[in-house]
Amino acid sequence: MKKKILAATLSVCLLASLTACQGNKNEPKSEEKEKLTFVLDWTPNTNHTGLYVAQEKGYFSDEGLEVEIVQPPEDGADALVASGKAQFGVSFQDTMAPGVAGADALPTTAVAALVQHNTSGIISRKGEGMDRPKGLEGKKYATWNGAIETAMMKEVVEADGGDFSKVELIPNTVTDEVSALKSKSVDAIWIFYAWGGIATEEAKLATDYFAFRDIDPVFDYYTPVVIANNEFLKEEPETAKKFLRALGKGYEDAIQDPEEAASILCGEVPELDESLVLASQEYLKDYYVADAKYWGYIDPERWNGFYAWLDEKGLTEEEIPSDAGFSNDYLPGQDE
């Protein structure tokens, strides 16, 4: 009798043990996510939509990552990424230039293009003759007084037969292109059409516009780009690839469904104008990949061409070597 009771007890224990094991097998594993910080270049806008889509849809989480999105400090995103306090951030090929080579080189690398073509140019009120660079003579242009900006403006005005010294340069304090143009406090503004230009369309303000890349292909540089800390890339290349794989999915979704992407961005940043965001999203969906080999790809010829122009114009302390400052090695398209 004792043997039967013992056998029955052992059977129950074995069954319970097996059930427990089976239960543990079905329970989701609690894995600690690797924490990363991504610093924006400015307030959230449609350049960043894919980032917020990837966050909302759990693409980072699927890769075992926990990504914190932060605003830039006063000294900018580049400085924060260079310090290692953020692994990734947003920058621009032109603003990266001083930190690519020489004594002031920053330990950062551009690892993905967020927008494939430069959408910047000069916008003005329609019919006032500023639909071409020469037309800026005698007009008020709002300038940041940056060396590269000034050199580009001088180049396009003179290439069009104009005299850049006749352009009236005033400090750029513009925060709202529509209001600035309507008030006539300024005649011409450097904008990124995907945001500033679309804003004038939404406001039904008639404008003239010329794009820098239409005047000279050398000005089709990369703006904006994702930058990464060099030490992080060296020590955790696979994590970098995971991050960019997830980010790329976010931008691919933004291309496929701009309305959903705009809704996600506005949900994260409710102070944004929904109609402007949607219109901008519709415009940018054709620029996230455009004619590139794959999302994020940086064309070495275009990258090097712009820096060669800067060197030629004496805008760099020392010559920037070919292929310096960027890498396609961490992009998901490299594995296809």
C-alpha positions as CSV (number, residue, x, y, z in Angstrom):
1,M,0.0,0.0,0.0
2,K,2.8,2.4,0.9
3,K,4.5,1.6,-2.4
4,K,1.3,2.5,-4.3
5,I,0.9,5.8,-2.4
6,L,4.6,6.7,-3.0
7,A,4.2,5.9,-6.7
8,A,1.1,8.0,-7.0
9,T,2.8,10.9,-5.2
10,L,5.8,10.7,-7.5
11,S,3.5,10.7,-10.5
12,V,1.7,13.8,-9.3
13,C,5.0,15.6,-8.6
14,L,6.4,14.6,-12.0
15,L,3.3,15.9,-13.7
16,A,3.4,19.1,-11.8
17,S,7.0,19.5,-12.6
18,L,6.4,18.9,-16.3
19,T,3.5,21.3,-16.3
20,A,5.6,24.0,-14.6
21,C,8.4,23.5,-17.1
22,Q,5.9,23.7,-20.0
23,G,4.4,26.9,-18.4
24,N,7.8,28.5,-18.2
25,K,8.5,27.6,-21.8
26,N,5.5,29.6,-23.0
27,E,6.1,32.6,-20.8
28,P,7.8,35.5,-22.6
29,K,11.4,35.9,-21.6
30,S,12.1,39.1,-19.8
31,E,15.2,40.4,-21.6
32,E,16.8,43.7,-20.5
33,K,16.9,46.1,-23.4
34,E,20.1,47.9,-24.5
35,K,19.6,51.6,-23.8
36,L,20.5,54.1,-26.5
37,T,20.1,57.9,-26.7
38,F,19.2,59.6,-30.0
39,V,19.5,63.4,-30.0
40,L,17.5,65.5,-32.5
41,D,18.9,68.6,-34.3
42,W,15.9,70.7,-33.7
43,T,12.3,70.5,-32.6
44,P,10.5,67.3,-34.0
45,N,9.5,67.6,-37.6
46,T,9.0,65.4,-40.7
47,N,12.7,64.8,-41.1
48,H,12.3,62.7,-37.9
49,T,9.1,60.9,-38.7
50,G,10.6,57.5,-39.3
51,L,12.3,57.6,-35.9
52,Y,8.9,58.1,-34.1
53,V,7.2,55.5,-36.3
54,A,9.9,53.0,-35.4
55,Q,9.5,53.9,-31.7
56,E,5.7,53.6,-31.8
57,K,5.6,50.3,-33.7
58,G,8.1,48.7,-31.5
59,Y,10.8,48.2,-34.1
60,F,13.6,49.2,-31.7
61,S,12.1,47.0,-29.0
62,D,12.1,44.1,-31.5
63,E,15.8,44.5,-31.9
64,G,16.3,44.5,-28.1
65,L,16.8,48.2,-27.9
66,E,15.3,50.9,-25.7
67,V,15.8,54.3,-27.4
68,E,15.4,57.6,-25.7
69,I,14.8,60.6,-28.0
70,V,16.1,63.9,-26.6
71,Q,16.3,67.5,-27.7
72,P,19.7,69.0,-28.6
73,P,21.7,71.0,-26.0
74,E,22.8,74.6,-26.7
75,D,26.1,73.4,-28.4
76,G,24.1,71.0,-30.7
77,A,23.6,67.4,-31.4
78,D,27.1,66.9,-32.9
79,A,28.8,67.8,-29.5
80,L,26.5,65.5,-27.6
81,V,27.2,62.5,-29.9
82,A,30.9,63.3,-29.9
83,S,30.9,63.3,-26.1
84,G,29.4,59.8,-26.0
85,K,26.4,61.0,-24.0
86,A,24.3,60.1,-27.1
87,Q,25.1,57.2,-29.4
88,F,23.2,58.7,-32.3
89,G,21.9,62.0,-33.5
90,V,20.9,64.2,-36.4
91,S,23.4,66.5,-38.2
92,F,24.0,67.9,-41.7
93,Q,26.9,67.4,-44.1
94,D,27.6,71.1,-44.3
95,T,27.6,71.7,-40.5
96,M,29.7,68.5,-40.0
97,A,32.5,69.9,-42.3
98,P,34.6,71.7,-39.6
99,G,34.7,68.5,-37.5
100,V,35.5,66.0,-40.3
101,A,39.3,66.5,-40.5
102,G,42.0,68.5,-38.8
103,A,42.8,69.4,-35.2
104,D,39.1,70.0,-34.4
105,A,37.9,66.7,-35.9
106,L,35.0,65.2,-33.9
107,P,34.7,61.5,-33.2
108,T,31.5,61.1,-35.2
109,T,30.5,59.5,-38.4
110,A,27.4,59.9,-40.7
111,V,25.9,56.5,-40.9
112,A,22.6,57.1,-42.8
113,A,21.0,59.8,-45.0
114,L,17.5,60.7,-43.7
115,V,16.7,62.6,-46.9
116,Q,18.3,61.7,-50.1
117,H,18.4,65.1,-51.8
118,N,18.9,68.6,-50.5
119,T,15.5,70.3,-50.5
120,S,16.9,73.7,-49.5
121,G,16.7,76.9,-51.5
122,I,15.6,80.5,-51.5
123,I,11.9,81.5,-51.2
124,S,10.4,84.9,-51.8
125,R,7.1,86.6,-52.5
126,K,5.9,85.8,-56.0
127,G,6.4,88.2,-58.8
128,E,9.1,90.3,-57.2
129,G,11.9,89.1,-59.4
130,M,13.6,86.7,-57.0
131,D,12.8,83.5,-58.9
132,R,16.4,83.5,-59.9
133,P,19.6,84.3,-57.9
134,K,20.4,87.6,-59.8
135,G,17.0,88.9,-58.7
136,L,18.3,89.1,-55.1
137,E,20.2,92.3,-56.0
138,G,18.8,95.2,-53.9
139,K,16.6,92.8,-51.9
140,K,16.8,91.9,-48.2
141,Y,18.1,88.4,-47.6
142,A,17.9,87.0,-44.1
143,T,21.4,85.5,-43.4
144,W,22.9,83.4,-40.5
145,N,26.2,84.8,-41.7
146,G,27.7,81.4,-41.9
147,A,30.8,80.9,-44.1
148,I,29.4,78.0,-46.1
149,E,26.0,79.8,-46.5
150,T,27.6,83.0,-47.7
151,A,29.9,81.2,-50.1
152,M,27.0,79.3,-51.6
153,M,24.9,82.4,-52.0
154,K,27.8,84.3,-53.6
155,E,28.4,81.4,-56.0
156,V,24.8,81.1,-57.2
157,V,24.2,84.9,-57.5
158,E,27.5,85.4,-59.5
159,A,26.9,82.3,-61.6
160,D,23.6,83.9,-62.7
161,G,25.4,87.1,-63.7
162,G,24.6,89.0,-60.5
163,D,26.6,91.1,-58.0
164,F,26.4,89.6,-54.6
165,S,27.6,92.8,-52.9
166,K,24.3,94.4,-54.0
167,V,22.3,91.9,-51.9
168,E,21.2,93.5,-48.7
169,L,22.1,91.1,-45.9
170,I,20.1,91.3,-42.7
171,P,20.3,89.0,-39.6
172,N,18.1,85.9,-39.8
173,T,15.7,86.0,-36.9
174,V,12.9,84.3,-38.9
175,T,10.9,81.7,-36.9
176,D,7.8,81.8,-39.2
177,E,8.5,82.1,-42.9
178,V,4.9,83.0,-43.8
179,S,4.7,85.9,-41.3
180,A,8.1,87.2,-42.3
181,L,7.3,87.3,-46.0
182,K,3.8,88.7,-45.5
183,S,5.1,91.5,-43.2
184,K,7.9,92.3,-45.8
185,S,10.4,92.4,-42.9
186,V,12.5,90.3,-45.3
187,D,12.4,89.6,-49.0
188,A,14.2,86.3,-49.3
189,I,14.8,83.4,-46.9
190,W,16.8,80.2,-47.1
191,I,14.4,77.4,-46.3
192,F,14.1,73.6,-46.5
193,Y,11.1,73.3,-48.8
194,A,9.8,70.2,-47.1
195,W,8.8,72.3,-44.1
196,G,9.1,76.1,-44.8
197,G,8.0,75.8,-48.4
198,I,5.1,73.5,-47.6
199,A,4.1,76.0,-44.8
200,T,3.7,78.8,-47.4
201,E,1.6,76.4,-49.6
202,E,-0.7,75.6,-46.6
203,A,-1.1,79.3,-45.9
204,K,-2.0,79.9,-49.6
205,L,0.9,82.4,-49.9
206,A,2.1,82.8,-53.5
207,T,5.9,82.5,-53.7
208,D,8.8,82.1,-56.0
209,Y,11.5,79.6,-55.2
210,F,14.8,78.2,-56.5
211,A,16.6,75.2,-55.2
212,F,20.4,75.1,-54.8
213,R,20.7,71.6,-56.3
214,D,19.0,72.7,-59.5
215,I,21.6,75.4,-60.0
216,D,24.7,73.3,-59.3
217,P,24.7,69.5,-58.6
218,V,27.5,70.0,-56.1
219,F,25.0,71.6,-53.8
220,D,23.0,68.3,-53.6
221,Y,24.8,67.4,-50.4
222,Y,23.3,65.3,-47.6
223,T,21.0,67.2,-45.2
224,P,20.0,65.8,-42.8
225,V,22.0,62.7,-41.8
226,V,22.2,60.3,-38.8
227,I,25.5,60.5,-37.0
228,A,27.0,58.1,-34.5
229,N,29.7,58.2,-32.0
230,N,32.9,56.5,-33.3
231,E,33.8,54.7,-30.2
232,F,30.3,53.2,-30.0
233,L,30.6,52.1,-33.6
234,K,33.9,50.4,-32.9
235,E,32.8,48.7,-29.7
236,E,29.2,47.8,-30.7
237,P,28.9,47.5,-34.5
238,E,26.1,45.0,-34.3
239,T,24.0,47.2,-32.0
240,A,24.5,50.0,-34.5
241,K,23.2,47.7,-37.3
242,K,20.2,46.8,-35.2
243,F,19.4,50.4,-34.5
244,L,19.6,51.4,-38.2
245,R,17.6,48.3,-39.3
246,A,14.8,49.3,-37.0
247,L,15.1,53.0,-38.0
248,G,15.0,52.0,-41.7
249,K,11.7,50.1,-41.1
250,G,10.2,53.3,-39.6
251,Y,11.1,55.3,-42.7
252,E,9.9,52.6,-45.1
253,D,6.5,52.7,-43.3
254,A,6.5,56.5,-43.5
255,I,6.9,56.1,-47.3
256,Q,4.2,53.5,-47.6
257,D,1.6,55.3,-45.4
258,P,2.4,59.0,-44.9
259,E,-1.0,59.6,-43.3
260,E,-0.4,57.1,-40.6
261,A,3.2,58.4,-40.1
262,A,2.0,61.9,-39.8
263,S,-0.6,60.8,-37.2
264,I,2.1,59.1,-35.2
265,L,4.4,62.2,-35.2
266,C,1.5,64.5,-34.2
267,G,0.5,62.0,-31.4
268,E,4.1,62.3,-30.0
269,V,4.3,66.0,-30.6
270,P,0.7,67.4,-30.3
271,E,1.7,71.0,-30.6
272,L,2.5,70.4,-34.3
273,D,0.1,71.6,-37.0
274,E,-1.5,68.4,-38.3
275,S,-2.3,69.7,-41.8
276,L,1.2,71.0,-42.2
277,V,2.7,67.7,-41.0
278,L,0.6,65.6,-43.3
279,A,1.3,67.9,-46.3
280,S,5.1,67.8,-45.5
281,Q,4.9,64.0,-45.1
282,E,3.4,63.6,-48.5
283,Y,6.2,65.7,-50.0
284,L,9.0,64.0,-48.1
285,K,7.9,60.4,-48.8
286,D,9.5,60.7,-52.2
287,Y,12.9,61.9,-50.7
288,Y,13.5,59.3,-47.9
289,V,14.9,56.8,-50.5
290,A,14.3,58.4,-53.9
291,D,16.8,57.1,-56.4
292,A,19.2,55.7,-53.8
293,K,20.3,52.0,-53.8
294,Y,18.5,51.6,-50.4
295,W,17.3,53.5,-47.4
296,G,20.1,55.5,-45.7
297,Y,22.6,55.1,-48.5
298,I,25.2,57.9,-48.9
299,D,26.7,58.2,-52.4
300,P,30.5,58.7,-52.0
301,E,30.7,60.8,-55.2
302,R,28.2,63.3,-54.0
303,W,29.6,63.4,-50.5
304,N,33.1,63.9,-51.7
305,G,32.1,66.4,-54.3
306,F,30.6,68.8,-51.8
307,Y,33.7,68.6,-49.6
308,A,36.0,69.1,-52.6
309,W,34.0,72.3,-53.3
310,L,34.5,73.5,-49.8
311,D,38.2,72.8,-50.0
312,E,38.4,74.6,-53.4
313,K,36.7,77.7,-51.9
314,G,39.1,77.7,-48.9
315,L,36.3,76.9,-46.4
316,T,38.1,74.1,-44.6
317,E,41.2,74.4,-42.4
318,E,42.8,71.5,-44.2
319,E,41.8,69.3,-47.1
320,I,39.1,66.8,-46.3
321,P,40.2,63.3,-47.4
322,S,37.9,61.3,-49.8
323,D,35.3,59.3,-48.0
324,A,36.0,61.0,-44.7
325,G,33.1,61.4,-42.2
326,F,30.6,58.8,-43.5
327,S,30.1,55.1,-43.7
328,N,27.4,52.8,-45.3
329,D,28.8,49.8,-43.4
330,Y,26.1,49.7,-40.8
331,L,23.0,50.0,-43.0
332,P,20.6,47.1,-43.5
333,G,20.9,47.4,-47.3
334,Q,24.6,46.4,-47.1
335,D,23.5,42.9,-46.1
336,E,21.1,42.4,-49.1
